[in-house]
């Protein structure tokens, strides 16, 4: 009578064979992200990466880690898992580039109630796509099966990324002064924040995510799962061309404009933001109307159509926006810096 370890593990709810199949499926996606610096083959105990820092006088590593939050609930409802990995990458690399660093490599952690190889492949394919958009290599990760801790049809995902910047080129906002311009880069939608409020406000609508919403131009499900925009490559190009004239960068994530913009500002300097210049993004109007959410709370929760802001020398604003347009972005001059300690003053 045979009683292998894998048989016993399977009885406990962990399918080792499914794990092997998942690795086989995701390996081509991982290899598609490789860039110079990747060492060894996928599957080792550690992901190896040799950064090219030969041109840096004082290289500084910049790291970021994050997850996707309750946006995952929408993916579960739609049984659509091919873009959630893009969100995971975006939440990490967009933070890293705020310091002026180039994200070089990424690792993901996927916890599943049950390892379904086809679904795991779709999730990791999204991670790989996010890495390609950011220009960073997916060098490793972990898929952990948690029977009894998570429902079989649910999962959670988080990521971790590392980049490098020369010490003298770190962007920390310390050089921002009154009169500097604030450029906003358009978001792709909700990105990956505020979904607990979304699910509460739109609870009835979530019962049928396939309904086409004329104001959105798509179904509600498509809008809610629209992946977070990755700003790395356009920003690195602008930083390369303008150097110290790029003084501060803020990723508009949880906490919206009120919490994130002050993170790039030095003491005694505030940002005056003109909301009338923001792009029209219907999903935010729908949430505000259906939930009777005050406008200030909306700007304290969501990106409201601007996913990232850049503080630049006032006389360079037009030139910086021109370069960002060439890189496929939609930059908008949404405000300027003033002398006081208000943090953010949003003018409706």
Secondary structure, DSSP 8 states (H G I E B T S, - for coil): ----HHHHHHHTT--HHHHHHHHHHHHHHHHTT--TTEES-TTSSS-EE----TT-SSEEEEEEEEE-GGGHHHHHHHT--SSHHHHHHHHHHHHHHTTT-EEEEEEEEEEESS--HHHHHHHHHHHHHHHHHHT-EEEEEEEEE-BTTB-TT-EEEEEEEEEEEEGGG---STT--TT-EEEEEE-SSSTTS-HHHHHHHTTTGGG-TTSEETTTTEEHHHHHT------HHHHHHHHHHHGGGEEEEEE--TTHHHHHGGGG--TTEEEEEEGGGS---HHHHHHHHHHT--HHHHHTTS-TTEEEEEEE-GGGHHHHHHHHHHTT--EEEEEEEEESS-SEEEE-
